[in-house]
Amino acid sequence: METCPTWLDGETVFSLIQRLAVLQCKTNKMHSLDHLFGSCSLLYFSDFPSFLPKLSELSGVDIEYIIREHTILPACRVFLSPSKYKSVMSGLLKSESKKVFTCQSLTATKNYEKKVLYFCPQCARDDESEVGVAYWHIRHQLPGAHVCLRHKCILEKQLATKYAFENWPNWSRCQHVLASDKAVKLTQFINYLYDTPFSFQHSLKALYIIALRYRGMVTRKGSVRMTLLREQLIQYWEPLFNIDEISDVFSAKQSEVFPEAIFYRSDSTFTPIKHLLIMVYLFKSVHQIRSFDRNYDDFVLASSANLAFTQSLGGSEMIIELIEKKYTLHEIAETTTMSINYIRKIAKKSGLNIKAKKHFMLQAERKTIIFKLLAGYSTKNIAMEFERHEGTIEKILKLHPDIVELRVKRRHYKKRKIEREKLLHYLAHNEAKTRRKIQLAITSTYHWLYNYDTEWLYGHVPASIRY
């Protein structure tokens, strides 16, 4: 049996394949993979690889574990009927790739020679220092996931080609770009579905209609106001139209315009992103959708859809479920919109303990934070990087008065440089014969230099005129 590298945490199949190709130590990596899998035409970067049985044999890892931990299928389960999900699993277990793609209404030959992969620059940098290689994470490849939830930054795109096996996340020139709230929420939805595979008792269409009733977008006869729904979806998602996966959904080139087909062709299977765009628009969280599903009959019979919708946000069942899933007090309050005191009462009544805030900090982490404070990083960015509250970083900073003083001086010198350059630029491009004219032209700059850099100011402006 050939030697196979150990799976890394949350690693994609393609990432392992690349490491396996390197491990073979042959001149041509494609030939080495051809030797292992018996074909040189396999789509190694596919979301649903056709060679999993052989890979399971090589790695000594159960194939169902590989599917569950290293493919995107768990995140797609809720969008498939039980029979189609069973067929997809059967296709992966038996290397029947055609069945896998047709059951999900996907085209296996789309982008046949290339595929866009996503990565987080911060995760890639951490991976390289911790495990020796910046590898591809399955969470970053989930449909609709364009944000790293750990670092709250936009994922970077990189092209993978069919015949290249040295394609690793190139993070060296990437910038940390903070993600918008909508992009984060979209990613949170698909990550929850990936972490908690389940099936709804009722169709997604039926659950959407209940939520639309609350918004007044369903007629008395039960028809959805499609034109209004489409307009509001476009307005809601327009800030993210720079993401092709989202803007393509609203493209008029499609044979059936979104979202009409979701409601009129309920027996068909649609790509996860189409459902996610409706879900995120209609619901606050996946927990709320599950509440709708559990209490569906109550919602249908409710005399006031508004009341039923509001109650679904903060029902005791949902709060208990979140406590059991180890959510913190503030996370539960944000998800359910209930007050912290009310959540505490529910927890106490149910005999449950709420997860405490993360207070303990390793010495190594504290030292790294101090170093970044010393280097001039903002407390907000440090808090985001280490997943801490900004107040925690501020407390560490206050314990080091010398660093506080240094940061104040650094900000002063930076400000002084900017204001000096503004004055010099003005003097170089204008004929200023008196200090008064300069003061009127660049008031804020002149006043700052007068208060904090008087000697330098008077050395560069015209001499004072005495009458």
N, C-alpha and C positions, 0 to 999 in steps of 0.2 A: 504493500500500500504506500502511495506517495505521502510525503510529509506535507502537512497543511498548517499554516499559521493559526494561532488561537484567535477567536473572534474578539474584537474590541467592543467596548460598551456602546451599543446603539449604532454599530457600523453597518453600512450598506453592503449588499452582496458584491457590487462592482468594486468597492474599496478592498474587500478581501481578495477578490480575483486579481487585482493589481499586485497586492502583496504576495500572492501565490505565484504570479508570473515572475516576480523578482527572485523569489526563493528558489525557483528552478535553475537559476544561474546559467541559462542558455542564451546564446547570442540573439536569437529571434524570439521574443516573448510570445508572439502569436503562435509560432510553431510549438512552443512549450505547452500552451493551452490547448492547442490542437491535439497534442500527444495525450493530455489528461482527459479531455472531454470528447475526443473523437470527431471534432468538427472545427473548422476555422470560420464559419459563417454565423456563429451564435451572437445574439445581441447581449453582450455581457453587462451593458449598462441599463438593461431593461428594468422597469419597475416590477415586472412579473417574470423573472427568468425561467426559461424552459429546462434548465439543467440542474435544478435543485436536488433531485434524487442522487445524482453523481456527486454533487458538492457535499451533500450530507454524508455520503460514504467516505469521501476524502477527509472531511473534517472530524468525523466521528461524532457529529452533533445531530440529534433528532431533527428530521426535516420539518416537522410541525413547529418545533421551537424556532427554527430558522425563519419560517414564514411569519411567526408571531412577533419575533424580536428584531428581524432584519429586513422585512419588506413592509410596504405601505398598506397591505391588505387589511390589517385590523382597523385602520382608519376608514376604510371603504365599506365595511360590513353593514353599517346602519343604512346605507343607500341601496343595498341589494336585498331582494326578496330572499327568504330562507332557501328556496330551491336553487336560485341562481348562485347564492353564496356557496352552497354545497357543491355545485358544479365547478365553480372557480377553484375551490380547494381540491377537488378531484383532479382538475386539469393540472394544477401545480404538482400534485403528488405523483402524477403519471406522465409528466412532461408533455401534456397536450396543450400547447400554447394557444392554438386556435380557439379552443373552448374557453380558455381564460379571458381572452380579449373580446370574443363575441358576446359572452354573458354580461360584460360590463359596457357594452356598446363602445368599445375602444377599437382603434385601428392599429394593429401590430406594426404595420409598415410605415406609420407616420414618423417623420424625421429618422428614417431608417439608418442613415450614415452618421447621425450626430444627435446629441441630447444635451440640454442645458441642465447643469447640476448647480446646487446652491450650497453656500457655506457661510459661516459666521467668522469674520476675521479674528475676533477675540478667542473663540473656541479653537480655531485652527492654530493660533499661536500657543494656547495652553496645551493642546494635544502634542504639539511638536516638542515642548519642553518636558511634558510628563511621560509620554509613551514613545517619543522619538519620531513620530510621523504625524503630519496634519492630514487626518483621514476624513472621509465623507460620512456624515451623520444621517441616519434615516429620518430623524425628526425634521431636518432641514429640507427633505425631499417630499414631505407630505403635501397633498393637493391643498392649495390655499395658504400654505405656511410660507410667508415671506419675511418673517421676523424671528430672530433668536430670542426666545422668551427669557433666557437666562441673562442676556446682556441688553435686551430691549433695543436692539439695533436691526437695521435692514440687512437682509441676507444679500451677499454678493453672488453674481452669476458667473459661471464659467462653462465653456463649451467642452464636451467630451466627444471624442470621435471613435468610430467603431474599431479602428486598428491601433489606437494609442493606449499604452499601458503604463505610462509614467505621468499620469494626469492627476496631480494632487492640488488641493486648494492653495492658490497663490495669494497669500494674505499680506505679503510684505509691503505692497503699495496701496493697500485698502485703507479707507477712512472709517471711523466709527460714526455712522449716521443714525441718529435716533429715529425710531419708528413712530408713526402716528397712532392715536388711540384705536382707530378703526382697523388698521393693519394688525395691531396687537390682538384685538378682540377676535378677528378672523382666525388668527393663528391659535389662540386659546381654544376656540371651538374645535378645530381639527385635532389638536393635541389631546383634548379631553376624549374625543371619540377614539383616538389611537390608544390611549391609556385604559379606557373602560369600554371594551367591545360589548355591545348589547344590541337587542332588537326592540323596536317599538311595537306595542300591541296594536296600534292603529297606524294607518298610512300617514306618511308625511303630509300629503295633500290635505287630509282631514284636519291635521294639527295646524297647518298653515291657515286654513279657513277660519278656525276658531279665533286665532290671533287677529286675523283680518276683520272679523266681526267687531272686535273691540275697537279697532281703528276706524270703523264706519266705512269699510271698503267692500262690504258685501250687501247686495240689494235685498229687499224683503223676500224676493223669490229665491234667494240663495246663490245668485250669480256674483262672481268676483268682478269688481270694476277694474278690468285689465289695463285699460289705457292709463288710469290713475296710478295703478300699482307699478307699471313700467316706468312712468315718469318719476315717481318717488324713488324707485330703485336706482335709476340713473342719477338723480340728484344726490342720493346718499353715497353712491360709490364713485362718483366723478372724481373726487380727490385722489383716488387710487387708479385712475385710468392710465397712468404711466406704467402700470403692471399689465403686460400683454395678456396674461391669463384671465384677468378681470375684464379688460376692455373688449376682448374678443367675444365674450359672452353676449355683449350687447350689440355686436356687429349685425348690420342689416343683411349681410351676405348669407347668413344662415338660412336654411330652408324653412325653419319655423322660428318665429321670433320669440325670444325669451321675455317673460316667463310663461307665456300662454301654454306652451307644450307641457310644462310641468303639471298643469291643472287639467288639460284636455286629453293628454295621453298618459294617464296614471298607470297603465300597465307596462309602459316602456321604462327602460333604465337610462338614467342621465348621469353625466359625469359629476363627481362630488362637488366641484366648484359651483355648479349651478344651484344645487341645494344650499350650499353654504352661504351664498350671497343672499338668499331669501331668509335663511335661519338667522343670520347675524342681524339683518335689518329688522326682523319681527320680534326677536326674543333677546332678553338680557343675558341669558346664559343657557347652556345645555340642560342645567338642572331645571330651569323653568319649562323647557320642552318636555322633559320627563314628568314633571308635575302635571302638565296638560294631559299627557298620555295616561297617567295613573287615574286622574280624575275626569276623564273625558266625558262620561255620562253627566256628571254634575255641571260641566261647562255647557253642554248642549242644552240642558234643561234650565240653566240659570236664567232668571228673569232679567238680570242685568249682567251683560257680558263684561262691562267695565268692572263691576264688583268681583266677579269670578277671576278676571285677569289680575286684579290687584292682590287678591288673596293668594294667588298662585306664587307670587313673588316671595311671600314670607310665611308660608305654611309651616307649622311645627315639624312636619315630616321632612321637609327639605332641610331645615336647620339641623335636625338630628342627623340626617344623612351627611351633611357637610362636616359636622363635628366628628362623626365616626371616620370620615376620610382625612382627619387630622388637619382641617383648615384652621387658620388662626381666627381670632375674634374679628379682626378688621377685615379679613378676606370674606368672612361670612356676611358681615354687615354690608360690604360692597356688593356682594352677589345678590342678596335678598332685599336690600334697601330697608331692612329692619334696624331698629336702634340697638346699640350695644347692650343696654340694660335689658331689653326684651330677650335678646339672644342668651344672655347670662341666666335669665329666669328659666328659659326653656331647658338649658343645659342642666341647671340645678334640679329642676323638676324631674328630668329624665335620668339623673344620676350619672351624667357624663362629664368628663373633664375636657376643657377646651385647650387646644395646643397653645403652649406659651410662646411668646415672642422669642426670637432668636437673640439671646443676650450673650451667651458664652462665645468667646473669641480666642482662637489659638494664638500663641505668641508670634508664630511666623506670619499670620495674617495681620496682626497688629503692627509688626515691624514694616511690612510692605505698605500698609496704609500710611504710616508715619513717613516713610521714604517718599511716597507720592505727594504727601502734604508739603514736605520739604522741597520737592521739585516744582511745586506751584500748581498742581492739579486742583481743580475746583472740588469743593466738598460734595457737590451734587453729582459730578461724574464719578467720583470715588465710591459714593454710596451706591450708585447704579451698577458699577463694575463688581462690587463685592456683595450685592444684594442685601445691603444694610439700610437702615433709616438714616437720613441725612443728619438728624440730631445726634446719632451715635458717633458719626465722624466728627461733628462739631465738638462733642465732649472730649474725644481723643486729642483734638487740636488744642483745646483749652488747657489740657494737662502739660502742654509744652509751650510756655510763653516765648521762648527763644524762636520757635518756628513761627508763632503768630507775628512776632516783631519782624522776622525776616520776610514773611509774606506781605506785610504792610509796606516794608521798604521796597520790595520787588514791584508791587503795584504802583508805588510812588514814582520809581525810576521809569517804569513803563509809560506812565501818564506824562511825566516830564519830557520824555523823548518825543512823544506824539505832539505835545503842545509846542515844543521848540521847533519841530519840523513844520508845523502849521504856520508859525510866525515867519520862519525863514522863507517858506514858499510864497507867502504873501509879499514880503519885502522884495523878493526876486522878480515878481511879476507886476508890481505896482509902484507908483511913485508916491511914497508916503513922506510928506515933508514935516508932519508934526505927529507927536504922540497921540494927540486927540483924534486925528483921522484914523490912525491904526486901531485905536480903542473902539471907535464906532464901527469899523469894518469887521473886526474879529473880536467881538466883545468878550465872549467866554474864555477864549485863549489868552487874551491880554490880562483879564482879571485873575486867571489861575496863575500865570507866570508872575504877576504882581504880588500875589499872596505867598507863593511857595518858591519862586526862583527870581527874586527881585534883581539881584546883582547881574545875573546873566541877561535879563530883560533889558536893563538900562545900558548894558554894554552893546546891544544890537539895534536899539531904536534910536532915532535922532535925539540929539541933546535937547533938554528942556529950554524953551524960549521964555525969557524973563522980560516983562514989559515994564 
